[in-house]
Amino acid sequence: MQALKLFVVAAFAVMISFSFFHSTKVSSQVRQTTDSNDRFLPRTPVEVERQSASAFSAQAATTTTTLTVTEAPAAFDNKTNGYLTQGPAFDTLNEDTVVAGRSFNDNRFIFEETEIIADGLGPTYNAQSCRECHQNVVTGGASQIAEHRTGHMTNGQFFEAPGGSLVHSRATDAAIVERVNFQDDIRTFRISTNTLGDGFVEAIANDTLLDIRNAQPFSMRGIAITVPVLEAGNIGRIGRFGWKAQHASLQSFAADAYLNEMGITSPLFPKENTSGGNDVSAYDTVADPEDDGDDVTAFADFMRATKVPPRGPITSSVTAGDSIFRQIGCNVCHTPTIVTADPGTRINGGAFTVPAALGDKIIHPYSDYLLHDIGTGDGIPFLPTSDYAFSANTIRTAPLWGLRTRNRMMHDGLTFTLQEAILRHAGQASAVTARFQQLSGTQQSQLRAFLNSL
């Protein structure tokens, strides 16, 4: 997605004090920016979204008398988590009977619906529905689909491919299929992410993610990036969605994907993409915005209503592997447990209030939702300027829930076994990888058994 690169981060290789105050620096940079990237930058520091118990410790939360927390519902069953009613039987819905926003099943139908040219599809695009990229083993899960990004370096500065780093794989006319330029020798895939349980992730308070970051040892400390909530006038919030943690709200995330994956404009993304930097208006007959915002809201509310990925069978090997996972330090970045904000908490710059179905819930995403340099970064920074060159090699910690549904791993989907995925971790994860290599064959097998239970 073009917007994926348009967000501001705090520098990793800087003093610790900067990591504590990066939001103030971000807002200052926003005021000084005058180019077309303005609309993708946060205009305020992050807001306090504090809850009444330890943000990422279920044990602390459950022992605090002022807060009662419960486990988030988990299943691969295409059923609501309680945020929305289930609605009419899914197989009774069609284009004439579906009502956006009425129920989980209505919104699921829209999430799965195939877009056509008359709907505004393209002219350049990657998929015809959300489901194409997010379905395994149920709608909303991950998939093997990857997007393609490119650019190049000149005199130490990154330059995107013409029209943006995202190179679309499909088009509505052969004349505008995008190609990779020879000089754009920085090339990467970014595989589709799981969206199941993302309503709970959205309901994590800003302060929770900052607490997680601040508790990490300095050598492994992640970067909490401030990104704009587009539906709230670009109020800043800690990013958490996408491989670069480029979005903080599901509505912004959905609108971005609607444009950059399907080519459909909406009020939050009203301008059509190009084909390699060239205007495509001659191939686009549908007036902008092509969606009035109803579909984007339906996508976001569907994701908010999904259950979290469930665990597989817990055997003695799995239990032993869980202990090893923590002992060697995997849990520093792959945070096992987080508690969502209290019901009634205003998040997303006030655009969304945490409902009872999503608030005070214990989740086990195995991610801190922060950026880290583990030696696998794709070389593409948030902004194509020298100021943000340091961000090129950071990647958001991959949530491990639902890992057993994937056979292509890491951000580019080019790693195919758990052993190889672990060994690919370098940089901030080097010490953890070294400890893994010192494990016995039995211990490594137990760790893999644990990962295969997620």
ABEGO torsion letter per residue (X at the ends): XAAAAABBBBBABBBAAAAAAAAAAAAAAAAABABAAAAABBABBBBBABBABBAABAAAAAABAABBBBBBBBBBAGBBAGABBAEBBAAABBAAABBBGABAAAAAAAAABBBBAAAGBOABBABABAAAABBOABBGBBBABBBBBBEBBBGGBBBBBBGEABBBABBABAAABBBBBAABABBBBBBBBBABGAAAAAABBAAAAAAAAAABBAAABBBBBBBBBAAAGGBBBBBABEAAGABABAAAAAAAAAAAAAGBBBAABABBBBBGGBBAAAABABBOBABAGAAAAAAAAAAAABBBBBBBBBBAAAAAAAAAAAAAGAAAABBABBBBBBBGBBBGGGABBBBAAABGBBBBAGBAGBBBBAGABAGBBABBBAAAAAAAABBBBBBABGAAABABBEAAGABABAAAAAAABBEAAAAAAAAAAABBAAAAAAAAAAAAAX
